[in-house]
Amino acid sequence: MSGTNAREMEFAAALATLSGNGRVSTDAAKKLTGQQRAAILMLTLGDKVSARIWKMLDDDEIRQLSIAMSQLGNVEPETAESLMLEFIGRLSSAGGLMGNFDATERLLGQFMPPERVALLMEEIRGPAGRNMWEKLSNVQEQVLANYLKNEYPQTVAVVLSKIKPEHAGRVLAILPEEFALDVVGRMLKMEAIQKDVLERIEQTLRTEFMSNLSQTSRRDSHEAMAEIFNSFDRQTETRFITALEEQNRDSADRIKNLMFTFDDLAKLDAGSAQTLVRQVDKDKLAIALKGASQTMRDFFLSQMSTRAAKMMQDDMQALGPMRLKDVDEAQGTLVNLAKDLAAKGEIMISKNRADDELVF
């Protein structure tokens, strides 16, 4: 980041703190709202400086600041000077300003109720994006589809027309077919969207969806628990599974079916297995196979050349007795590497012997 851009970010941060209704010296300035004070400052800075700051604001901030600016009327020089002095003081204090989540939350807490601050910070910390539509494009498609399927088709058509096309396509594919076709038809017939309609939809999304996004369950609880169980060492895993089977066999069976274990690597096709063998640290592989069943040993050795397989067997023999903890750790490393390679599309892994594939 250049020094100029960094300084502009400090100006924008200072502008945000000034809009928080902090203390100012003149009586007139004390009566101004935060947005009015920020608007005065932007006018005082002049076109050249303020133009660069405008570019760093999102659509909502630009709209609110523009409204405040258009309604200011006459501003006394003393008021503008007081605000500018405070702005410069904040910018120069402690060598500059540090903008972060904690500082923002403390500032908001000075003039907002705690529950409102919590909702606002949740939205800020939520999916990345400068405006509502960019934020929605970063929301998991299943979560967004679950929300939209209960909305009017025309509303859904507007939303999908505003987000990224590839994300809209994934959401459409999840929606009930008849409903999705209705949405497609409305998108095809859609004309220019009136500004007030778009603003109402944005506000609804912000208050009813984005603010509650953190409370939305993104996946099945058994899937999350399976990942936790995958991280256990062998003894801990056995202990928990056995105890769970006694309390709730159905849940235990579902978790076991969702878990991807070292033995499941034997279900890799030849190409995927060879890719995994090439990528893995050979010392880790030797330790993992040292404590593996003969079936797993034969499977991995069969993916190597005769010379490489012989060297691996010699390495395993040279290891001597191994602690179970070290074997579990090495086998876990292979499982995690397989998941990473699958996520990158370099290999394909299947949890079940059937044709069902799990994408990690």
Secondary structure as UniProt FT lines:
FT   HELIX           3..18
FT   TURN            19..20
FT   HELIX           27..30
FT   HELIX           34..45
FT   HELIX           47..54
FT   TURN            55..56
FT   HELIX           59..70
FT   HELIX           77..92
FT   HELIX           93..95
FT   HELIX           101..109
FT   TURN            110..111
FT   HELIX           114..125
FT   HELIX           132..136
FT   TURN            137..138
FT   HELIX           141..148
FT   TURN            149..150
FT   HELIX           153..162
FT   HELIX           165..174
FT   HELIX           177..189
FT   HELIX           195..204
FT   HELIX           205..209
FT   HELIX           210..215
FT   HELIX           221..230
FT   HELIX           234..247
FT   HELIX           249..258
FT   HELIX           262..267
FT   HELIX           270..279
FT   HELIX           282..290
FT   HELIX           294..301
FT   TURN            302..303
FT   HELIX           306..319
FT   HELIX           324..343
FT   TURN            344..345
//
